[in-house]
């Protein structure tokens, strides 16, 4: 366990540069005293870890230090193989690179270890193309060349220009400062700023993209988790209609396939589920709920209940008498 922790400590310092003892302790989930003992052990073993005192001090590795860190354990190697399952391998257009890296990792393992891992990897399947109801998962296609241009611009910190077609609008050209890429449910989004304003773009709606030579205006460090959470919250609160609906548990997935987002979920004692979801607009909400027939009941808002009631009344009147 300590050997793994020492390796992790070195990798953290290599990747992030200077870190305080408290930061290292939080990352490694140990006490600050343990980190200080580990630093001393690394120094004794010849790893050039040095400390800077003062307000902005911390521990760093000697610039240019590199070492070969080998000896993947079984779970670490299995995690890499599982990450290469075919649904994940297309993430950010790095499928070929991931496959090549995995071949190198597997080839470097001992023969017996490799055989056990090959069998273990066949026991895991990540995100198959169909679910238990035989519904195929729809993966959005990104235009050829777009992914590599966007990815490179995000990594190098250059401005990006692309042609974008939003739903119901004419194609428009944008020039943005890319911040990072996020993949959610097989959809890849570019987080960026345009003229200083936060913007989020779906890559499948980009027709062409071009990395520009000008440097992007963006912070040196970024917290994508925080930015994505903030933008998701804004997205849910703007231009969407929240609906509280009670649905039979057996039809829950069918409803979730049509909503924009799920804000809350609570099981009920009668085998149904209460969901707080958002739809694009009133028309979208009425259409989606109508598909579920009597398996769903809208509890709020009244505008959706009234629209469904009006539709039901119209149909009831139409079928009240035999056709002439």
BELTANOR-V824598 format. One record per residue. N is the residue number from 0. RES is the residue in one small letter. OMEGA is omega in degrees with one decimal (none if undefined). Layout:
BEGIN
n=N res=RES omega=OMEGA
n=N res=RES omega=OMEGA
END
This chain:
BEGIN
n=0 res=x omega=-177.9
n=1 res=x omega=179.0
n=2 res=x omega=177.5
n=3 res=x omega=-178.9
n=4 res=x omega=178.7
n=5 res=x omega=176.8
n=6 res=x omega=179.4
n=7 res=x omega=179.7
n=8 res=x omega=178.7
n=9 res=x omega=-179.3
n=10 res=x omega=177.5
n=11 res=x omega=-179.7
n=12 res=x omega=177.7
n=13 res=x omega=-174.7
n=14 res=x omega=-171.9
n=15 res=x omega=-177.9
n=16 res=x omega=-176.4
n=17 res=x omega=176.1
n=18 res=x omega=177.2
n=19 res=x omega=178.2
n=20 res=x omega=179.0
n=21 res=x omega=178.7
n=22 res=x omega=178.5
n=23 res=x omega=179.7
n=24 res=x omega=179.3
n=25 res=x omega=-179.9
n=26 res=x omega=-175.1
n=27 res=x omega=179.2
n=28 res=x omega=175.7
n=29 res=x omega=178.7
n=30 res=x omega=176.8
n=31 res=x omega=178.6
n=32 res=x omega=178.6
n=33 res=x omega=178.1
n=34 res=x omega=-179.8
n=35 res=x omega=176.7
n=36 res=x omega=178.9
n=37 res=x omega=177.7
n=38 res=x omega=178.9
n=39 res=x omega=179.2
n=40 res=x omega=178.3
n=41 res=x omega=179.3
n=42 res=x omega=178.3
n=43 res=x omega=-179.9
n=44 res=x omega=176.3
n=45 res=x omega=176.4
n=46 res=x omega=-172.8
n=47 res=x omega=174.8
n=48 res=x omega=178.5
n=49 res=x omega=-176.1
n=50 res=x omega=173.1
n=51 res=x omega=179.0
n=52 res=x omega=177.3
n=53 res=x omega=-174.4
n=54 res=x omega=-178.2
n=55 res=x omega=-177.2
n=56 res=x omega=-178.9
n=57 res=x omega=179.9
n=58 res=x omega=179.6
n=59 res=x omega=170.8
n=60 res=x omega=175.9
n=61 res=x omega=-178.2
n=62 res=x omega=179.2
n=63 res=x omega=-179.4
n=64 res=x omega=175.4
n=65 res=x omega=175.1
n=66 res=x omega=176.7
n=67 res=x omega=-179.4
n=68 res=x omega=-176.5
n=69 res=x omega=175.1
n=70 res=x omega=175.2
n=71 res=x omega=173.4
n=72 res=x omega=-173.1
n=73 res=x omega=-177.4
n=74 res=x omega=178.1
n=75 res=x omega=179.1
n=76 res=x omega=179.3
n=77 res=x omega=178.3
n=78 res=x omega=178.6
n=79 res=x omega=180.0
n=80 res=x omega=179.0
n=81 res=x omega=178.4
n=82 res=x omega=-179.6
n=83 res=x omega=176.5
n=84 res=x omega=-162.8
n=85 res=x omega=177.3
n=86 res=x omega=-177.8
n=87 res=x omega=-171.0
n=88 res=x omega=-179.2
n=89 res=x omega=-175.0
n=90 res=x omega=178.0
n=91 res=x omega=177.3
n=92 res=x omega=-176.0
n=93 res=x omega=-177.3
n=94 res=x omega=-178.5
n=95 res=x omega=179.6
n=96 res=x omega=179.0
n=97 res=x omega=179.2
n=98 res=x omega=179.6
n=99 res=x omega=-180.0
n=100 res=x omega=-179.8
n=101 res=x omega=176.8
n=102 res=x omega=-178.8
n=103 res=x omega=179.1
n=104 res=x omega=-178.5
n=105 res=x omega=-178.5
n=106 res=x omega=-177.9
n=107 res=x omega=-178.1
n=108 res=x omega=174.2
n=109 res=x omega=-174.3
n=110 res=x omega=-178.5
n=111 res=x omega=178.7
n=112 res=x omega=-178.7
n=113 res=x omega=-179.2
n=114 res=x omega=178.8
n=115 res=x omega=-179.6
n=116 res=x omega=178.7
n=117 res=x omega=179.2
n=118 res=x omega=-178.3
n=119 res=x omega=-177.7
n=120 res=x omega=179.4
n=121 res=x omega=-179.1
n=122 res=x omega=-179.0
n=123 res=x omega=174.2
n=124 res=x omega=-176.9
n=125 res=x omega=174.2
n=126 res=x omega=177.2
n=127 res=x omega=-176.0
n=128 res=x omega=178.9
n=129 res=x omega=176.6
n=130 res=x omega=-176.4
n=131 res=x omega=178.2
n=132 res=x omega=177.3
n=133 res=x omega=175.3
n=134 res=x omega=-179.9
n=135 res=x omega=176.0
n=136 res=x omega=-179.1
n=137 res=x omega=177.3
n=138 res=x omega=-178.9
n=139 res=x omega=179.5
n=140 res=x omega=176.8
n=141 res=x omega=-177.0
n=142 res=x omega=-177.8
n=143 res=x omega=178.1
n=144 res=x omega=-177.4
n=145 res=x omega=-176.0
n=146 res=x omega=-176.8
n=147 res=x omega=179.2
n=148 res=x omega=-179.3
n=149 res=x omega=-178.9
n=150 res=x omega=-177.7
n=151 res=x omega=179.1
n=152 res=x omega=179.4
n=153 res=x omega=-178.1
n=154 res=x omega=-176.8
n=155 res=x omega=179.9
n=156 res=x omega=177.0
n=157 res=x omega=175.2
n=158 res=x omega=-176.9
n=159 res=x omega=176.3
n=160 res=x omega=-178.8
n=161 res=x omega=176.0
n=162 res=x omega=-171.3
n=163 res=x omega=179.2
n=164 res=x omega=176.1
n=165 res=x omega=-178.8
n=166 res=x omega=176.7
n=167 res=x omega=-178.3
n=168 res=x omega=177.1
n=169 res=x omega=177.1
n=170 res=x omega=-178.7
n=171 res=x omega=-179.9
n=172 res=x omega=-179.7
n=173 res=x omega=170.5
n=174 res=x omega=-170.0
n=175 res=x omega=171.8
n=176 res=x omega=-175.6
n=177 res=x omega=178.0
n=178 res=x omega=-179.9
n=179 res=x omega=-178.7
n=180 res=x omega=178.8
n=181 res=x omega=176.0
n=182 res=x omega=179.3
n=183 res=x omega=178.0
n=184 res=x omega=176.2
n=185 res=x omega=173.0
n=186 res=x omega=-179.1
n=187 res=x omega=-177.3
n=188 res=x omega=171.5
n=189 res=x omega=172.1
n=190 res=x omega=-174.7
n=191 res=x omega=169.1
n=192 res=x omega=177.7
n=193 res=x omega=-175.4
n=194 res=x omega=177.4
n=195 res=x omega=-178.7
n=196 res=x omega=178.4
n=197 res=x omega=178.2
n=198 res=x omega=176.5
n=199 res=x omega=-175.7
n=200 res=x omega=175.7
n=201 res=x omega=-173.7
n=202 res=x omega=-179.0
n=203 res=x omega=179.5
n=204 res=x omega=175.7
n=205 res=x omega=179.5
n=206 res=x omega=176.9
n=207 res=x omega=178.6
n=208 res=x omega=-178.0
n=209 res=x omega=174.0
n=210 res=x omega=-178.3
n=211 res=x omega=-179.1
n=212 res=x omega=-177.6
n=213 res=x omega=177.9
n=214 res=x omega=178.5
n=215 res=x omega=175.9
n=216 res=x omega=-176.3
n=217 res=x omega=179.4
n=218 res=x omega=-178.8
n=219 res=x omega=179.4
n=220 res=x omega=-174.8
n=221 res=x omega=175.6
n=222 res=x omega=-175.2
n=223 res=x omega=178.2
n=224 res=x omega=-178.4
n=225 res=x omega=-178.9
n=226 res=x omega=-179.7
n=227 res=x omega=179.2
n=228 res=x omega=179.9
n=229 res=x omega=-178.6
n=230 res=x omega=176.5
n=231 res=x omega=179.5
n=232 res=x omega=178.8
n=233 res=x omega=-179.3
n=234 res=x omega=-178.4
n=235 res=x omega=-175.3
n=236 res=x omega=-174.7
n=237 res=x omega=171.5
n=238 res=x omega=176.4
n=239 res=x omega=-178.2
n=240 res=x omega=177.2
n=241 res=x omega=-178.7
n=242 res=x omega=172.8
n=243 res=x omega=-174.7
n=244 res=x omega=174.4
n=245 res=x omega=-174.2
n=246 res=x omega=175.6
n=247 res=x omega=-174.7
n=248 res=x omega=-178.6
n=249 res=x omega=179.8
n=250 res=x omega=-176.9
n=251 res=x omega=-177.0
n=252 res=x omega=179.3
n=253 res=x omega=176.8
n=254 res=x omega=-177.3
n=255 res=x omega=177.8
n=256 res=x omega=-175.1
n=257 res=x omega=-174.1
n=258 res=x omega=174.4
n=259 res=x omega=-178.7
n=260 res=x omega=176.1
n=261 res=x omega=-178.4
n=262 res=x omega=179.8
n=263 res=x omega=179.0
n=264 res=x omega=-178.7
n=265 res=x omega=178.3
n=266 res=x omega=177.0
n=267 res=x omega=-172.6
n=268 res=x omega=-176.1
n=269 res=x omega=178.5
n=270 res=x omega=176.9
n=271 res=x omega=-178.0
n=272 res=x omega=175.0
n=273 res=x omega=-177.1
n=274 res=x omega=171.6
n=275 res=x omega=-172.7
n=276 res=x omega=175.1
n=277 res=x omega=175.3
n=278 res=x omega=-178.5
n=279 res=x omega=-179.7
n=280 res=x omega=-178.2
n=281 res=x omega=-179.0
n=282 res=x omega=178.6
n=283 res=x omega=-179.1
n=284 res=x omega=-178.8
n=285 res=x omega=179.1
n=286 res=x omega=-176.1
n=287 res=x omega=-178.6
n=288 res=x omega=-179.4
n=289 res=x omega=-179.3
n=290 res=x omega=-175.5
n=291 res=x omega=176.6
n=292 res=x omega=-176.9
n=293 res=x omega=-179.1
n=294 res=x omega=-178.6
n=295 res=x omega=177.0
n=296 res=x omega=177.3
n=297 res=x omega=178.5
n=298 res=x omega=179.2
n=299 res=x omega=4.3
n=300 res=x omega=-177.7
n=301 res=x omega=-179.2
n=302 res=x omega=179.0
n=303 res=x omega=177.9
n=304 res=x omega=-179.0
n=305 res=x omega=-179.6
n=306 res=x omega=177.4
n=307 res=x omega=179.0
n=308 res=x omega=179.4
n=309 res=x omega=179.2
n=310 res=x omega=180.0
n=311 res=x omega=-179.9
n=312 res=x omega=179.1
n=313 res=x omega=179.7
n=314 res=x omega=179.3
n=315 res=x omega=179.1
n=316 res=x omega=-179.0
n=317 res=x omega=-176.1
n=318 res=x omega=-179.7
n=319 res=x omega=-178.4
n=320 res=x omega=177.7
n=321 res=x omega=179.6
n=322 res=x omega=-179.6
n=323 res=x omega=none
END
